[in-house]
């Protein structure tokens, strides 16, 4: 027994009261900060605020109107007065101070301005018959020429009818263009905008219940059903889901770990002390993370389960050895010193290796990954310190009770036999592991090579936003939600660019406002001829004065004049942007980097949200990627960054594992076994999940450094133990297996989460840790050729 370990044991046991008092005060102070913990599920939070992708996206949002919209669906009955319903809903929403406005839901902006009527109204033809005489009458008005007044009265009457024709639909239906009916008239959709964005989590949590209260009164008064989808409700549900998953997985992880611990050691006092240590270690880890970061992201939302699963490993190794030594020696200080001498170095190297693997995530240069790296590393250090130094001194006052109530159980006997069985069947085990590698590694490579940019959602598939979204898609057609905004400079050859877009096999339609204009106006040249003579009225000062006197000099006449003067449809559109409100103008033009662009609508031929559609679509149009607008383009660029930068994480992890394993064992052979074993572990894992249709995504690939960290910890412990006596070996075999089991129990709790994304991550980790167990507990003794008989 080395003296330094005995001195540590004596110091801890002699001063255990003061240490525990100071530790308790520190713990309470740190855990108090948990009341401020928040979780943000926005995927774009994975990027820094000043990242070019985020900056570009935010600038686009400022340039566009109604960028974040809550979609309200009204499930109509046959006798529902949808016009009255829309107006009633609008009036009720206006009572909410946070309500901004209704969003334009009609794809055709031009319809709301009556352009269709310009091209086919008989009023224009009748007006044209009188226009020359009217113009002369305006120019040569004579109080004694009653014929002049007759022309003027007729013209004013016709102009009034024309203007009324354009405005009539708005007067009879004030919200025209602010709701859209499905073709079968079964669903009406309206969009809502608010004064605060979806990134304000407190606002989202506040506003959704307010809107639901409004909709509940609508449901009651109109005997219909309503529902919400879109950015706000999705953020609300995703955050609620992630927060629920965070809580349930943390609590269940602790519960499962304690159950496993109790059945393993068969001692209630020891189990309670470990339970207390787990609670405190988790609280301190999360408290420190809250102080540093204030808010968790989608990656760090499950960090508690990760640190629990990994951190308890240190407690199992320490507790297992300590109880066994104390039972044999009956001297607690000596037992603790022997425990430190045999376990402390492997634990220290295990912690350092795992921490360095986590810190490799910093190489992603993305704040969410950096946050996860730092929080996980802090958590592991906290767990290691508490399990190695605090838990043993909490045991100390209860040492005699633990000794009296400790019972040898059958698990120990089983592991003693298992430690002998493994080396004896080394050839069989090596054949099995080789078959495992050959069978699944190729599928793992395929999975990694097809990194998916479209992971499943955070919100559960049976959530309101998902159900309403699918209902709307079924009634309106999926293209309603699949359109992408694309920009073309006003001085560019738009047709050439559009033809280029159409060459992609993943583009089904490209439509601009010029195309919509042609559909509504027909032949622009014919319209121009029709309106040229009428435009004389608009340009004559006297005529304008008379028309203004009679309050019929409206936007209608300006548009008529514009049609007459425009050289082509493009000029007409540009002219219209000077007449229409700014909120509508942003649907036609956008200014980006000081240049004006037309907005074009591109409809993909595939669903961008599933089966890696986003990657295929944007990959086929890479040279135009900067011209697309919206969060899908931003998410594509984010996933592209993650896919390319993650290779640096893998390389660094392998390097760290090699260096620390070598320093721990001073053996190149064992270092290579650890590196190759862990690489194949990940390939096998991703090969198996590939057969379960689980793709390599931004979240599932996080399992790689986790599996590396968990695996190398087991490798180091087994390498150390197998060179010792047979008792130390089977104890370590037991501790390592139980460590893997408790880690699995932490991650398997995510199968209770409501979001499919976390379920897939959970299954990946459970399978990965199971393969790690095979590649450590079974592989290393088979390769070392050492028998304990």
Secondary structure, DSSP 8 states (H G I E B T S, - for coil): --HHHHHHHHHHHHTHHHHHHHHHHHHHHHHGGGGG-EE---GGGGS-TT-HHHHHHHHHHHHSSS-S-EEEEEE--TT--HHHHHHHHHHHHTTSTTEEEEE---S-TGGGGTHHHHHH-HHHHHHHHHHHHHHHHHHT--TT-HHHHHHHHHHHHHHHHHHHHHHHHHHH-TTTTSEEE-TTSSEEEEEEEESS-TT-HHHHHHHHHHHHHHHHHHHHHHT-EEEEEEHHHHHHHHHHHHHHHHHHHHHHHHHHHHHHHHHHH--HHHHHHHHHHHHHHHHHHHHHHHHHHSEE-TTGGGHHHHHHHHHHHHHHHHHHHHHHHHHHH--HHHHHHHHHHHHHHHHHHHHHHHHHHHHGGGGG--HHHHHHHHHHHHHHHHHHHIIIIIHHHHHHTTHHHHHHH----HHHHHHHHHHHHHHHTHHHHHHHHHHHHHHHHHHHHHHHHT--S----SS-TTSHHHHHHHHHHHHH-THHHHEEEEEEETTS-HHHHHHHHHTSTTEEEEEEHHHHHHHHH--HHHHHHHHHHHHHHHH-HHHHHHHHHTT---HHHHHHHHHHH-SSHHHHHHHHHHHS-HHHHTTTEEEETTEEEEEEEEEESS-TTSTTHHHHHHHTTGGGGGGB-SHHHHHHHHHHHHHHHHHHHHHHHHHHHHHHHHHHH--HHHHHHHHHHHHHHHHHHHHHHHHTT----TTTTHHHHHHHHHHHHHHHHHHHHHTS-HHHHHHHHHHHHHHHHHHHHHHHGGGG-SSHHHHHHHHHHHHHHHHHHIIIIIHHHHHHT----
